[in-house]
Amino acid sequence: MNRARTLTPLYGLAVAASGLLLPACGVSKADYDTKTRQAEASAKEAEDAKKEIVQLKQQLSSDDQQVSQLKGSLGLAQAQAITDDQKSELEEAKRAVQEAQERGKLLDDLQARFKKMIDAGRLKVTTRHGRIVLQVHNDILFDTGAAELKTDGKAAVAEVAATLKGVGTKRFQVAGHTDSEPITAETKKKYPTNWELSTARAIAVVKLLVADGVEATTLSAAGYGPYDPVGSNATPEGQSKNRRIEITLVPNVAQIVAVEKLDAKK
């Protein structure tokens, strides 16, 4: 993170110097401005990724506090005579504690494993709807309106695959997401709506993950189209965030039910 701050002023000097050399190199001002905006966007993505890590660490701290509270409740319950219903609640609470601990450990582990991609702004490790999620922007993976992985996209998926192979028997759902812009007339010939496009992209990523060594039995594919946004489709920045592939850790259904029952009785 300190390295990113150090490079920021150097990046500014580089841009200024390239501005002086622009006429000599024969680069058009439009091309130069485009490259400058791309560089600035990449720097902003990297900074956003660092902020995301800080937020995740804060959330992990909150999870640790919840674990401590649950352990206190368990100790009190075990010290008293309890009914069959209370025994059932106690077991559910134990499962909730274990799940929170495992989620915290896995979150830390994935952040460490994907540090290189996170620092480069190519991937985010976050949580949504109580699940751990890896987010990769479509701009890295696919061209507009296409579901064929680009060269850089294939390299990014290969990096992800190398890590997923080392996390045991966890199951993951690969989901495609788009912004709310309508499909173009040309794209409609192959993908009638954003649903088909997002699903085709998810399947393309799943196939490459399997080719790169991830067990096919641990993967599934889904397409959400524009219907699960993480940003506002009213702005270009929000649309960019919404165009993404998410690789979500799929939790055990029994653990979800146990946690929901525990929450309902609080």
Buried (B, 14 or more C-beta within 10 A) or exposed (E): EEEBEEEEEEBEEEBEEBEEEBEEEEEEEEEBEEEEEEBEBBBEBBBEBBEBBEEBEEBBEEBEEEBEEBEEBBEEBEEEEEEEEEEEBBEBBBBBBBBBBEBBEBBBBBBEBBEEBBBBBBBBBBBEEEBBBBBBBBBBBBEEBBBEBBEEBBEBBBBBBEBBBEBEEEBBBBBBBBBBBEBEEEBBEEBEBBBBBBBBBBBBBBBBBBEBEBEEEBBBBBBBBBEBBBBEBEEEEBBBBBBBBBBBBBBEEEBEEBBEBBEEEE
